[in-house]
Amino acid sequence: MTNSQRLSLTDDLTIYHALEQKTALLDALANSDELELDLMQVGAIDTAGLQLLVLLKKEAQRAGKRVHIDAHSQAVRSAIEFCNLATELGDPLVIPAAESAG
């Protein structure tokens, strides 16, 4: 049986929150086989936040676990696209219908 956990991040993924988020994310990964991240409420992300996501993906892969990012805010999508990290992070970037219609 797979031990799955879902986390919804509401703080910005920036250098100002990186240390506490790193600890929380790695702890969540250590306590589950599969981790789902909801980043829809993340208002800002910088390179520290992107590095944190890449680190989490690599740690999961190393441990034989899975991390899925299944909801991306506009800020997260823009940063991932700008830095060309969609392949590295390995999750589809879903654009909500309301945004794509405009």
N, CA and C of each residue as an Amber inpcrd file, in Angstrom:
protein
   306
   0.8440000  -1.1880000   0.0000000   0.0000000   0.0000000   0.0000000
   0.8850000   1.2460000   0.0000000   0.5480000   2.1880000  -0.8380000
   1.3260000   3.4120000  -0.9650000   0.8790000   4.4450000   0.0620000
   1.8360000   5.0060000   0.7640000   1.5910000   6.0630000   1.7270000
   1.6800000   7.3920000   0.9840000   0.5320000   8.0230000   0.7200000
   0.4830000   9.2510000  -0.0680000   0.1130000  10.4330000   0.8180000
   0.6900000  11.5820000   0.4900000   0.4190000  12.8060000   1.2420000
   0.2550000  13.9570000   0.2610000  -0.6680000  14.8780000   0.5650000
  -0.8800000  16.0590000  -0.2680000  -0.5950000  17.3040000   0.5680000
   0.2160000  18.1940000   0.0080000   0.5420000  19.4560000   0.6710000
   0.1010000  20.6200000  -0.2010000  -0.5580000  21.5810000   0.4020000
  -0.9080000  22.8200000  -0.2850000  -0.0390000  23.9270000   0.2950000
   0.8420000  24.4770000  -0.5220000   1.7090000  25.5600000  -0.0590000
   1.0020000  26.8910000  -0.2830000   1.0330000  27.7360000   0.7360000
   0.3920000  29.0430000   0.6280000   1.4020000  30.1790000   0.7260000
   2.5840000  29.9090000   1.2950000   3.6330000  30.9300000   1.3570000
   4.3370000  31.0230000   0.0140000   4.9420000  32.1700000  -0.2320000
   5.7440000  32.3320000  -1.4390000   6.9340000  31.3800000  -1.3990000
   7.2970000  30.8560000  -2.5510000   8.4850000  30.0020000  -2.6720000
   9.6630000  30.9090000  -3.0120000  10.1420000  31.6070000  -1.9960000
  11.2370000  32.5550000  -2.1830000  12.3250000  32.2920000  -1.1510000
  13.4250000  32.9710000  -1.3230000  14.5590000  32.8060000  -0.4170000
  14.1760000  33.1060000   1.0300000  13.1760000  33.9580000   1.2230000
  12.7620000  34.3420000   2.5690000  12.0990000  33.1980000   3.3330000
  11.5670000  32.2200000   2.6120000  10.8860000  31.0820000   3.2370000
  11.5950000  29.7580000   2.9460000  12.6820000  29.7960000   2.2030000
  13.3020000  28.5720000   1.6660000  13.7390000  27.5900000   2.7510000
  14.3580000  28.0450000   3.8080000  14.8660000  27.1260000   4.8280000
  13.7350000  26.3710000   5.5190000  12.7030000  27.1040000   5.9540000
  11.5840000  26.4270000   6.6260000  10.8220000  25.5270000   5.6580000
  10.6810000  25.9500000   4.3970000   9.9870000  25.1210000   3.4160000
  10.7980000  23.8750000   3.0700000  12.1130000  24.0270000   2.9860000
  12.9690000  22.8740000   2.6950000  12.7780000  21.8080000   3.7670000
  12.8330000  22.2260000   5.0210000  12.6590000  21.2920000   6.1310000
  11.2910000  20.6190000   6.0650000  10.2360000  21.4040000   5.8630000
   8.8730000  20.8550000   5.8310000   8.6850000  19.9020000   4.6520000
   9.1980000  20.2750000   3.4800000   9.0290000  19.4350000   2.2950000
   9.8170000  18.1320000   2.4050000  11.0480000  18.2050000   2.8790000
  11.8470000  16.9910000   3.0160000  11.2870000  16.0810000   4.1170000
  10.7400000  16.6610000   5.1780000  10.0880000  15.8610000   6.2220000
   8.8570000  15.1540000   5.6600000   8.0600000  15.8750000   4.8810000
   6.8680000  15.2820000   4.2690000   7.2600000  14.1470000   3.3360000
   8.3230000  14.3390000   2.5720000   8.7960000  13.2950000   1.6640000
   9.2890000  12.0850000   2.4510000   9.9840000  12.3210000   3.5470000
  10.5020000  11.2180000   4.3680000   9.3740000  10.3760000   4.9550000
   8.2190000  10.9990000   5.1740000   7.0950000  10.3120000   5.8110000
   6.0530000   9.7830000   4.8370000   6.3680000   9.7940000   3.5450000
   5.4160000   9.2780000   2.5660000   6.1640000   8.6850000   1.3750000
   5.4630000   7.8430000   0.6400000   6.0250000   7.2520000  -0.5720000
   5.7300000   8.1240000  -1.7870000   4.6460000   8.8720000  -1.6840000
   4.2130000   9.7250000  -2.7800000   3.7260000  11.0430000  -2.2000000
   4.2420000  12.1330000  -2.7550000   3.9160000  13.4620000  -2.2600000
   3.3250000  14.2810000  -3.4030000   2.1310000  14.8210000  -3.1760000
   1.4910000  15.6980000  -4.1470000   1.5750000  17.1260000  -3.6320000
   2.0340000  18.0370000  -4.4990000   2.1370000  19.4430000  -4.1180000
   1.1080000  20.2680000  -4.8700000   0.3840000  21.0690000  -4.1400000
  -0.5500000  22.0290000  -4.7140000   0.0900000  23.4030000  -4.5280000
   0.4990000  24.0080000  -5.6230000   1.1700000  25.3190000  -5.5800000
   0.2700000  26.4350000  -6.1000000  -1.0410000  26.2010000  -6.1540000
  -1.9750000  27.1710000  -6.7170000  -2.0000000  28.4830000  -5.9300000
  -1.7140000  28.4370000  -4.6270000  -1.7690000  29.6480000  -3.7960000
  -0.4290000  30.3600000  -3.6700000   0.6040000  29.8600000  -4.3380000
   1.9260000  30.4860000  -4.2650000   1.9100000  31.7540000  -5.1140000
   2.0870000  32.8910000  -4.4590000   2.0080000  34.1710000  -5.1520000
   3.3010000  34.5970000  -5.8300000   4.4300000  34.1110000  -5.3200000
   5.7300000  34.4810000  -5.8800000   6.6900000  33.3090000  -5.7260000
   7.5980000  33.2020000  -6.6860000   8.6270000  32.1710000  -6.6420000
   9.8950000  32.7710000  -7.2270000  11.0300000  32.4520000  -6.6240000
  12.3090000  32.9150000  -7.1590000  13.2030000  31.6990000  -7.3840000
  14.4700000  31.9350000  -7.6720000  15.3570000  30.8110000  -7.9780000
  15.5410000  29.8880000  -6.7670000  15.4610000  30.4270000  -5.5640000
  15.5490000  29.5660000  -4.3790000  14.3610000  28.6040000  -4.3420000
  13.1840000  29.0870000  -4.6840000  11.9990000  28.2340000  -4.7320000
  12.1010000  27.1790000  -5.8160000  12.6110000  27.5700000  -6.9780000
  12.8000000  26.6010000  -8.0620000  13.8190000  25.5360000  -7.6590000
  14.8960000  25.9570000  -7.0170000  15.9050000  25.0070000  -6.5520000
  15.3080000  24.0290000  -5.5410000  14.4250000  24.5230000  -4.7130000
  13.7660000  23.6750000  -3.7280000  12.9190000  22.5980000  -4.4090000
  12.1900000  22.9740000  -5.4500000  11.3770000  22.0060000  -6.1860000
  12.2510000  20.9630000  -6.8800000  13.3450000  21.4050000  -7.4740000
  14.2650000  20.4740000  -8.1350000  14.8880000  19.5400000  -7.1000000
  15.3180000  20.0820000  -5.9640000  15.8820000  19.2670000  -4.8870000
  14.8810000  18.2040000  -4.4320000  13.6530000  18.6090000  -4.2280000
  12.6270000  17.6780000  -3.7740000  12.4200000  16.5530000  -4.7880000
  12.3650000  16.8900000  -6.0630000  12.2110000  15.8780000  -7.1180000
  13.4000000  14.9140000  -7.1130000  14.6120000  15.4450000  -7.0060000
  15.8140000  14.6030000  -7.0310000  15.9120000  13.7110000  -5.7960000
  15.5560000  14.2410000  -4.6380000  15.5650000  13.4400000  -3.4160000
  14.5330000  12.3180000  -3.4960000  13.3810000  12.6170000  -4.0600000
  12.3540000  11.5880000  -4.2280000  12.8500000  10.4950000  -5.1660000
  13.4490000  10.8860000  -6.2610000  13.9600000   9.9170000  -7.2220000
  15.0360000   9.0440000  -6.5770000  15.9320000   9.6650000  -5.8380000
  17.0070000   8.9350000  -5.1680000  16.4560000   7.9100000  -4.1780000
  15.3630000   8.2590000  -3.5160000  14.7670000   7.3890000  -2.4990000
  13.7320000   6.4270000  -3.0730000  13.5160000   6.4810000  -4.3880000
  12.5160000   5.6060000  -5.0000000  11.0920000   6.0310000  -4.6950000
  10.9120000   7.3210000  -4.4660000   9.5880000   7.8660000  -4.1550000
   9.1360000   8.7600000  -5.2950000   7.9290000   9.2880000  -5.1740000
   7.3950000  10.1470000  -6.2350000   6.9090000  11.4760000  -5.6670000
   7.1590000  12.5340000  -6.4170000   6.6350000  13.8610000  -6.0900000
   5.9060000  14.3640000  -7.3310000   4.6660000  14.7840000  -7.1500000
   3.8650000  15.3410000  -8.2370000   3.4920000  16.7750000  -7.8770000
   3.6350000  17.6590000  -8.8320000   3.1040000  19.0090000  -8.6700000
   1.8550000  19.0410000  -9.5320000   0.6950000  19.1150000  -8.8910000
  -0.5360000  18.9790000  -9.6700000  -1.3480000  20.2620000  -9.7830000
  -0.8840000  21.3350000  -9.2030000  -1.5580000  22.6210000  -9.3540000
  -0.4930000  23.7110000  -9.2910000  -0.4770000  24.5650000 -10.3070000
   0.5400000  25.6080000 -10.4230000  -0.1390000  26.9790000 -10.4810000
   0.3310000  27.9100000  -9.6750000  -0.1540000  29.2900000  -9.7970000
   0.4640000  29.9020000 -11.0550000  -0.0460000  31.0400000 -11.4450000
   0.5120000  31.7340000 -12.6120000   1.9860000  32.0510000 -12.3820000
   2.3490000  32.4750000 -11.1740000   3.7460000  32.8000000 -10.8730000
   4.6380000  31.5730000 -11.0180000   4.1840000  30.4300000 -10.5320000
   4.9710000  29.1980000 -10.6220000   5.1100000  28.7710000 -12.0690000
   4.0090000  28.7890000 -12.8150000   4.0670000  28.4140000 -14.2440000
   5.0300000  29.3080000 -15.0010000   4.9380000  30.6080000 -14.7680000
   5.8050000  31.5550000 -15.4810000   7.2770000  31.2980000 -15.1770000
   7.5960000  31.0710000 -13.9040000   8.9940000  30.8380000 -13.5260000
   9.5150000  29.5350000 -14.1180000   8.7020000  28.4880000 -14.0850000
   9.1160000  27.1980000 -14.6420000   9.3370000  27.3240000 -16.1460000
   8.4270000  28.0010000 -16.8190000   8.5670000  28.1810000 -18.2630000
   9.7720000  29.0620000 -18.5900000   9.9490000  30.1640000 -17.8580000
  11.0450000  31.0950000 -18.1210000  12.4030000  30.4170000 -17.9570000
  12.5150000  29.5640000 -16.9480000  13.7830000  28.8720000 -16.6780000
  13.8880000  27.5350000 -17.4030000  12.8900000  27.2180000 -18.2130000
  12.8780000  25.9880000 -19.0140000  13.0670000  24.7470000 -18.1310000
  12.3020000  24.6810000 -17.0440000  12.4190000  23.5800000 -16.0920000
  11.2540000  22.5970000 -16.1500000  10.3680000  22.7370000 -17.1150000
   9.2080000  21.8400000 -17.1840000   9.6410000  20.3840000 -17.2900000
  10.6530000  20.0970000 -18.0920000  11.1320000  18.7260000 -18.2370000
  11.7980000  18.2530000 -16.9580000  12.5700000  19.1060000 -16.3300000
  13.2770000  18.7550000 -15.0910000  12.2980000  18.4180000 -13.9710000
  11.2340000  19.1850000 -13.8830000  10.2700000  18.9630000 -12.8160000
   9.2980000  17.8430000 -13.1680000   9.1260000  17.5570000 -14.4590000
   8.4120000  16.3700000 -14.8930000   6.9140000  16.3470000 -14.6980000
   6.2930000  17.4700000 -14.4390000   4.8450000  17.5060000 -14.2740000
   4.2330000  18.4180000 -15.3260000   3.0940000  18.0330000 -15.8830000
   2.4590000  18.9020000 -16.8770000   2.0130000  20.2150000 -16.2470000
   2.2040000  21.2770000 -16.9700000   1.7460000  22.5830000 -16.5120000
   0.3270000  22.7730000 -17.0280000  -0.6280000  22.6700000 -16.1340000
  -2.0340000  22.7910000 -16.5110000  -2.4470000  24.2460000 -16.3910000
  -2.9890000  24.7560000 -17.4840000  -3.4810000  26.1470000 -17.4870000
  -4.9890000  26.1040000 -17.2620000  -5.4710000  26.7010000 -16.1650000
  -6.9130000  26.6900000 -15.9110000  -7.6810000  27.3260000 -17.0540000
  -8.8800000  26.8360000 -17.3140000  -9.7070000  27.3020000 -18.4250000
  -9.9670000  28.8070000 -18.3640000 -10.1540000  29.3460000 -17.1750000
 -10.4260000  30.7780000 -17.0380000  -9.2700000  31.6220000 -17.5400000
  -8.0170000  31.1710000 -17.3420000  -6.8540000  31.9200000 -17.8030000
  -6.6380000  31.7680000 -19.3000000  -6.8910000  30.5790000 -19.8350000
  -6.6360000  30.3620000 -21.2470000  -7.6790000  31.0270000 -22.1230000
  -8.8510000  31.3350000 -21.5850000  -9.9100000  31.9690000 -22.3610000
  -9.6380000  33.4530000 -22.5790000  -8.7970000  34.0470000 -21.7150000
  -8.5770000  35.4980000 -21.7500000  -7.4920000  35.8360000 -22.6170000
